[in-house]
Amino acid sequence: MQFPEKLNRKISKRIDNESLRSLGKKNDLIDFSSNDYLGFAKSEVIFDRTHQFLIENNLKQNGATGSRLLSGNHNLYTSVEKQLSEFHNSEASLIFNSGYDANIGFFSSVPQRGDIILYDELIHASIRDGINLSNAKAYKFQHNNLTHLDEVLNRVKNETAAVYVVTESVFSMDGDSPDLVTMSHIIKKYANVYFIVDEAHAVGVFNKGLVQELNLENSVFARIITFGKALGCHGAAILGCKELHQYLVNFARSFIYTTGLSLHSIATVKFAYEELAKNQAKEKLQKNISFFKQEVNRLDLNFIESNSAIHCCVISGNEKVKLIAKKLNNKGFDIKPILSPTVTKGEERLRFCLHSYNSIKEITNVLENLATFV
Ligand SMILES: Cc1ncc(COP(=O)(O)O)c(C=O)c1O
């Protein structure tokens, strides 16, 4: 079968730019790359409790059987959504199959024609894709630059438009955070402006997420939380008011036109949250983050400022960053290079994800090795 020429050309361009993606193999290297910040993805406690719960409650079902609006709903969904609302101090929550689906669903359905979306220029691809599906006009503001946000807001706001301002509480490719408190003050100056925060990389790293850490629950219209990062399982939820819940059930196409998550997935979320409430891994992770930063200073390495579990060392050029990643892999560390076009050309980087289960020795070793390569 012939492969379309235009597609061949796109692949060739990726090869020429050193940016061709391919699926890697599972490896036994020391994990500085997964999103499993608290080790929950491999937690036997969560696995065993989930299994036991499903058996005890006779929930022996492999798939959801349909969209949640048809045959795919179950009391377990409702009870886990209640658990999420309570845990996250939100009026309501709605589970989606993934963070990608949640963002697509929200941004394609909530902002209407004539409305405006303002987004941080480094916002996640899932939000960009949602925005592309929306009929609203969208403008970006400079990364974490709140003076610029205020200027753009002032310029674009009009009498009739609702404005949706979206940011991430921890940026996935930089690990840094916006000043959410000041952002909420800026947003409050204007009528009909709604604040949306994607908390994918903050929940579990900063307890219940940065919005809650900063007591901003009532200033935020919607929070996107995902279960595939620190919670170590799968799926996502949008937290917000009851009206938002009802609206999304009716209009978010990525919620409506897809098979729901399996009961097994939902039960795993239930027990991952129970574990999050009592497990010590959060404290261990925080200690590792502090130690990592201390070592970066000692070795005078050039990292983007971050207090989260994501730490990035900018190394310009796809070829160079790939080479250094390979050298670290050969020393036994799983570190991924982040290439352009995923990040802006010239800002290619090594992305270190820290975990509760990384040892002090591993952190020192990986950074000392890095110092000899850069
Ligand atoms: C900020 C952000 N939002 C949303 C997502 C998507 O989440 P999921 O992996 O559950 O689709 C990700 C994951 O890459 C992310 O980093």
The ligand as an ORCA input file, in Angstrom:
! r2SCAN-3c Opt
* xyz 0 1
  C      -1.027     20.256     32.136
  C      -1.625     19.002     31.596
  N      -2.948     18.951     31.394
  C      -3.536     17.850     30.909
  C      -2.799     16.730     30.592
  C      -3.478     15.527     30.025
  O      -3.734     14.601     31.016
  P      -3.937     13.048     30.667
  O      -2.572     12.456     30.578
  O      -4.766     12.524     31.768
  O      -4.650     13.003     29.349
  C      -1.430     16.713     30.819
  C      -0.633     15.494     30.536
  O       0.266     15.460     29.776
  C      -0.811     17.889     31.316
  O       0.515     17.940     31.499
*
